[in-house]
Amino acid sequence: MESKTRVAGILIKDGKLLMVKGRKCPELWTPGGTLESGETDEQCLRRELKEEISVELKDMKFFKEYTGKSFYVPNKVVTQHIYIISVKGAPKPDSEIDELIWLSREEFKIKKYPMIPITEEEIIPDLIKKRIF
């Protein structure tokens, strides 16, 4: 089975979690992307944040690693390295991103938006358990 590593950033502002929605996908996910050959997690996250939401990475702290099947490519396994981040600049959609959503805990609880399953079932619940979100 094919595998890839994704690096993602958790950005929280005023108690809300930044989520992104791709141009051709109704589901929300955390900003970030695929680690390219020879890249460090930091280099990947810097590049992806600039490409997707037009911000510069200021700081990143490792949160947790998750592994599971790709939502969009069922025969692929994705390992996600999740970081709590701070950024320079105001996030705005760029490149393949259609919309930014500042998700509240209430919106998460009532399932206001469709999400990638690993984000909805594991990542956000872990952020809530650790009192980060």
Contact map, one row per residue, 1 for C-alpha under 8 A:
1110000000000000000000000000000000000000000000000000000000000000000000000011100000000000000000000000000000000000000000000000000000000
1111000000000000000000000000000000000000000000000000000000000000000000000011100000000000000000000000000000000000000000000000000000000
1111100000000000000000000000000000000000000000000000000000000000000000000001111000000000000000000000000000000000000000000000000000000
0111110000000000000000000000000001100000000000000000000000000000000000000001111000000000000000000000000000000000000000000000000000000
0011111000000000000000000000000001100000000000000000000000000000000000000000011110000000000000000000000000000000000000000000000000000
0001111100000000000000000000000111100000000000000000000000000000000000000000011110000000000000000000000000000000000000000000000000000
0000111110000000000000000000000111100000100110000000000000000000000000000000000111100000000000000000000000000000000000000000000000000
0000011111000000000000000000011110000000000010000000000000000000000000000000000111100000000000000000000000000000000000000000000000000
0000001111100000000000000000011100000000000010000000000000010000000000000000000001111000000000000000000000000000000000000000000000000
0000000111110000110000000000011000000000000000000000000000000000000000000000000001111000000000000000000000000000000000000000000000000
0000000011111000110000000000000000000000000000000000000000000000000000000000000000011100000000000000000000000000000000000000000000000
0000000001111111110000000000000000000000000000000000000000000000000000000000000000000000000000000000000000000000000000000000000000001
0000000000111111110000000000000000000000000000000000000000000000000000000000000000000000000000000000000000000000000000000000000000000
0000000000011111000000000000000000000000000000000000000000000000000000000000000000000000000000000000000000000000000000000000000000000
0000000000011111100000000000000000000000000000000000000000000000000000000000000000000000000000000000000100000000000000000000000000001
0000000000011111110000000000000000000000000000000000000000000000000000000000000000000000000000000000011110000000000000000000000000001
0000000001111011111000000000000000000000000000000000000000000000000000000000000000000000000000000000111100000000000000000000000000001
0000000001111001111100000000011000000000000000000000000000000000000000000000000000000000000000000001111000000000000000000000000000000
0000000000000000111110000001111000000000000000000000000000000000000000000000000000000000000000000001111000000000000000000000000000000
0000000000000000011111000001111000000000000000000000000000000000000000000000000000000000000000001111100000000000000000000000000000000
0000000000000000001111101111100000000000000000000000000000000000000000000000000000000000000000001111100000000000000000000000000000000
0000000000000000000111111111000000000000000000000000000000000000000000000000000000000000000000011110000000000000000000000000000000000
0000000000000000000011111000000000000000000000000000000000000000000000000000000000000000000000011110000000000000000000000000000000000
0000000000000000000001111100000000000000000000000000000000000000000000000000000000000000000000000000000000000000000000000000000000000
0000000000000000000011111110000000000000000000000000000000000000000000000000000000000000000000000000000000000000000000000000000000000
0000000000000000000011011111000000000000000000000000000000000000000000000000000000000000000000000000000000000000011000000000000000000
0000000000000000000011001111100000000000000000000000000000000000000000000000000000000000000000000000000000000000111100000000000000000
0000000000000000001111000111110000000000000000000000000000000000000000000000000000000000000000000000000000000000111100000000000000000
0000000000000000001110000011111000000000000000000000000000000000000000000000000000000000000000000000000000000000001100100000000000000
0000000111000000011100000001111100000000000000000000000000000000000000000000000000000000000000000000000000000000000000100000000000000
0000000111000000011100000000111110000000000000011001100000000000000000000000000000000000000000000000000000000000000000000000000000000
0000011110000000000000000000011111000000000110011001000000000000000000000000000000000000000000000000000000000000000000000000000000000
0000011100000000000000000000001111100000000110010000000000000000000000000000000000000000000000000000000000000000000000000000000000000
0001111000000000000000000000000111110000000100000000000000000000000000000000000000000000000000000000000000000000000000000000000000000
0001111000000000000000000000000011111011100100000000000000000000000000000000000000000000000000000000000000000000000000000000000000000
0000000000000000000000000000000001111110000100000000000000000000000000000000000000000000000000000000000000000000000000000000000000000
0000000000000000000000000000000000111110000000000000000000000000000000000000000000000000000000000000000000000000000000000000000000000
0000000000000000000000000000000000011111000000000000000000000000000000000000000000000000000000000000000000000000000000000000000000000
0000000000000000000000000000000000111111111100000000000000000000000000000000000000000000000000000000000000000000000000000000000000000
0000000000000000000000000000000000100111111100000000000000000000000000000000000000000000000000000000000000000000000000000000000000000
0000001000000000000000000000000000100011111110000000000000000000000000000000000010000000000000000000000000000000000000000000000000000
0000000000000000000000000000000000000011111111000000000000010000000000000000000000000000000000000000000000000000000000000000000000000
0000000000000000000000000000000000000011111111100000000000000000000000000000000000000000000000000000000000000000000000000000000000000
0000001000000000000000000000000111110011111111110000000000000000000000000000000000000000000000000000000000000000000000000000000000000
0000001110000000000000000000000110000000111111111000000010000000000000000000000000000000000000000000000000000000000000000000000000000
0000000000000000000000000000000000000000011111111100000110000000000000000000000000000000000000000000000000000000000000000000000000000
0000000000000000000000000000000000000000001111111110000000000000000000000000000000000000000000000000000000000000000000000000000000000
0000000000000000000000000000001110000000000111111111000000000000000000000000000000000000000000000000000000000000000000000000000000000
0000000000000000000000000000001100000000000011111111111110000000000000000000000000000000000000000000000000000000000000000000000000000
0000000000000000000000000000000000000000000001111111111100000000000000000000000000000000000000000000000000000000000000000000000000000
0000000000000000000000000000000000000000000000111111110000000000000000000000000000000000000001100000000000000000000000000000000000000
0000000000000000000000000000001100000000000000011111110000000000000000000000000000000000000011111000000000000000000000000000000000000
0000000000000000000000000000001000000000000000001111111000000000000000000000000000000000001111001000000000000000000000000000000000000
0000000000000000000000000000000000000000000000001111111100000000000000000000000000000000111111000000000000000000000000000000000000000
0000000000000000000000000000000000000000000000001100111110000000000000000000000000000011111100000000000000000000000000000000000000000
0000000000000000000000000000000000000000000001001100011111000000000000000000000000000011100000000000000000000000000000000000000000000
0000000000000000000000000000000000000000000011001000001111110000000000000000000000001111000000000000000000000000000000000000000000000
0000000000000000000000000000000000000000000000000000000111110000000000000000000000001111000000000000000000000000000000000000000000000
0000000000000000000000000000000000000000000000000000000011111000000000000000000000001110000000000000000000000000000000000000000000000
0000000010000000000000000000000000000000010000000000000011111100000000000000000000111100000000000000000000000000000000000000000000000
0000000000000000000000000000000000000000000000000000000000111110000000000000000000111000000000000000000000000000000000000000000000000
0000000000000000000000000000000000000000000000000000000000011111000000000000000011110000000000000000000000000000000000000000000000000
0000000000000000000000000000000000000000000000000000000000001111100000000000000011110000000000000000000000000000000000000000000000000
0000000000000000000000000000000000000000000000000000000000000111110000000000000011100000000000000000000000000000000000000000000000000
0000000000000000000000000000000000000000000000000000000000000011111000000000001111000000000000000000000000000000000000000000000000000
0000000000000000000000000000000000000000000000000000000000000001111100000000001111000000000000000000000000000000000000000000000000000
0000000000000000000000000000000000000000000000000000000000000000111110000000111100000000000000000000000000000000000000000000000000000
0000000000000000000000000000000000000000000000000000000000000000011111000000111000000000000000000000000000000000000001000000000000000
0000000000000000000000000000000000000000000000000000000000000000001111101111110000000000000000000000000000000000000000000000000000000
0000000000000000000000000000000000000000000000000000000000000000000111111111110000000000000000000000000000000000000000000000000000000
0000000000000000000000000000000000000000000000000000000000000000000011111100000000000000000000000000000000000000000110000000000000000
0000000000000000000000000000000000000000000000000000000000000000000001111100000000000000000000000000000000000000000000000000000000000
0000000000000000000000000000000000000000000000000000000000000000000011111111000000000000000000000000000000000000000000000000000000000
0000000000000000000000000000000000000000000000000000000000000000000011111111100000000000000000000000000000000000000000000000000000000
1100000000000000000000000000000000000000000000000000000000000000000011001111100000000000000000000000000000000000000000000000000000000
1111000000000000000000000000000000000000000000000000000000000000000011001111110000000000000000000000000000000000000000000000000000000
1111000000000000000000000000000000000000000000000000000000000000001111000111111000000000000000000000000000000000000000000000000000000
0011110000000000000000000000000000000000000000000000000000000000001111000001111100000000000000000000000000000000000000000000000000000
0011110000000000000000000000000000000000000000000000000000000000111100000000111110000000000000000000000000000000000000000000000000000
0000111100000000000000000000000000000000000000000000000000000000111000000000011111000000000000000000000000000000000000000000000000000
0000111100000000000000000000000000000000100000000000000000000111110000000000001111100000000000000000000000000000000000000000000000000
0000001111000000000000000000000000000000000000000000000000000111110000000000000111110000000000000000000000000000000000000000000000000
0000001111000000000000000000000000000000000000000000000000011111000000000000000011111000000000000000000000000000000000000000000000000
0000000011100000000000000000000000000000000000000000000000011110000000000000000001111100000000000000000000000000000000000000000000000
0000000011100000000000000000000000000000000000000000000011111000000000000000000000111110000000000000000000000000000000000000000000000
0000000000100000000000000000000000000000000000000000000011110000000000000000000000011111000000000000000000000000000000000000000000000
0000000000000000000000000000000000000000000000000000001111100000000000000000000000001111100000000000000000000000000000000000000000000
0000000000000000000000000000000000000000000000000000001111000000000000000000000000000111110000000000000000000000000000000000000000000
0000000000000000000000000000000000000000000000000000011100000000000000000000000000000011111000000000000000000000000000000000000000000
0000000000000000000000000000000000000000000000000000011000000000000000000000000000000001111100000000000000000000000000000000000000000
0000000000000000000000000000000000000000000000000000111000000000000000000000000000000000111110000001000000000000000000000000000000000
0000000000000000000000000000000000000000000000000000111000000000000000000000000000000000011111000001000000000000000000000000000000000
0000000000000000000000000000000000000000000000000001110000000000000000000000000000000000001111101111000000000000000000000000000000000
0000000000000000000000000000000000000000000000000011110000000000000000000000000000000000000111111100000000000000000000000000000000000
0000000000000000000000000000000000000000000000000011000000000000000000000000000000000000000011111000000000000000000000000000000000000
0000000000000000000001100000000000000000000000000001000000000000000000000000000000000000000001111100000000000000000000000000000000000
0000000000000000000111100000000000000000000000000001100000000000000000000000000000000000000011111111000000000000000000000000000000000
0000000000000000000111100000000000000000000000000000000000000000000000000000000000000000000011011111000000000000000000000000000000000
0000000000000000000111100000000000000000000000000000000000000000000000000000000000000000000010001111100000000000000000000000000000000
0000000000000000011110000000000000000000000000000000000000000000000000000000000000000000001110001111110000000000000000000000000000000
0000000000000000111110000000000000000000000000000000000000000000000000000000000000000000000000000011111000000000000000000000000000000
0000000000000001111000000000000000000000000000000000000000000000000000000000000000000000000000000001111100000000000000000000000000000
0000000000000001111000000000000000000000000000000000000000000000000000000000000000000000000000000000111110110000000000000000000000000
0000000000000011100000000000000000000000000000000000000000000000000000000000000000000000000000000000011111110000000000000000000000000
0000000000000001000000000000000000000000000000000000000000000000000000000000000000000000000000000000001111111000000000000000000000001
0000000000000000000000000000000000000000000000000000000000000000000000000000000000000000000000000000000111111100000000000000000000000
0000000000000000000000000000000000000000000000000000000000000000000000000000000000000000000000000000001111111111100000000000000000000
0000000000000000000000000000000000000000000000000000000000000000000000000000000000000000000000000000001111111111100000000000000000000
0000000000000000000000000000000000000000000000000000000000000000000000000000000000000000000000000000000011111111000000000000000000000
0000000000000000000000000000000000000000000000000000000000000000000000000000000000000000000000000000000001111111000000000000000000000
0000000000000000000000000000000000000000000000000000000000000000000000000000000000000000000000000000000000111111110000000000000000000
0000000000000000000000000000000000000000000000000000000000000000000000000000000000000000000000000000000000111111110000000000000000000
0000000000000000000000000011000000000000000000000000000000000000000000000000000000000000000000000000000000110011111000000000000000000
0000000000000000000000000111000000000000000000000000000000000000000000000000000000000000000000000000000000000011111100000000000000000
0000000000000000000000000111100000000000000000000000000000000000000000000000000000000000000000000000000000000000111110110000000000000
0000000000000000000000000011100000000000000000000000000000000000000000100000000000000000000000000000000000000000011111110000000000000
0000000000000000000000000000000000000000000000000000000000000000000000100000000000000000000000000000000000000000001111111100000000000
0000000000000000000000000000000000000000000000000000000000000000000100000000000000000000000000000000000000000000000111111110000000000
0000000000000000000000000000110000000000000000000000000000000000000000000000000000000000000000000000000000000000001111111111000000000
0000000000000000000000000000000000000000000000000000000000000000000000000000000000000000000000000000000000000000001111111111100000000
0000000000000000000000000000000000000000000000000000000000000000000000000000000000000000000000000000000000000000000011111111100000000
0000000000000000000000000000000000000000000000000000000000000000000000000000000000000000000000000000000000000000000011111111110000000
0000000000000000000000000000000000000000000000000000000000000000000000000000000000000000000000000000000000000000000001111111111000000
0000000000000000000000000000000000000000000000000000000000000000000000000000000000000000000000000000000000000000000000111111111100001
0000000000000000000000000000000000000000000000000000000000000000000000000000000000000000000000000000000000000000000000011111111110000
0000000000000000000000000000000000000000000000000000000000000000000000000000000000000000000000000000000000000000000000000111111111000
0000000000000000000000000000000000000000000000000000000000000000000000000000000000000000000000000000000000000000000000000011111111111
0000000000000000000000000000000000000000000000000000000000000000000000000000000000000000000000000000000000000000000000000001111111111
0000000000000000000000000000000000000000000000000000000000000000000000000000000000000000000000000000000000000000000000000000111111110
0000000000000000000000000000000000000000000000000000000000000000000000000000000000000000000000000000000000000000000000000000011111111
0000000000000000000000000000000000000000000000000000000000000000000000000000000000000000000000000000000000000000000000000000001111111
0000000000000000000000000000000000000000000000000000000000000000000000000000000000000000000000000000000000000000000000000000001111111
0000000000010011100000000000000000000000000000000000000000000000000000000000000000000000000000000000000010000000000000000001001101111
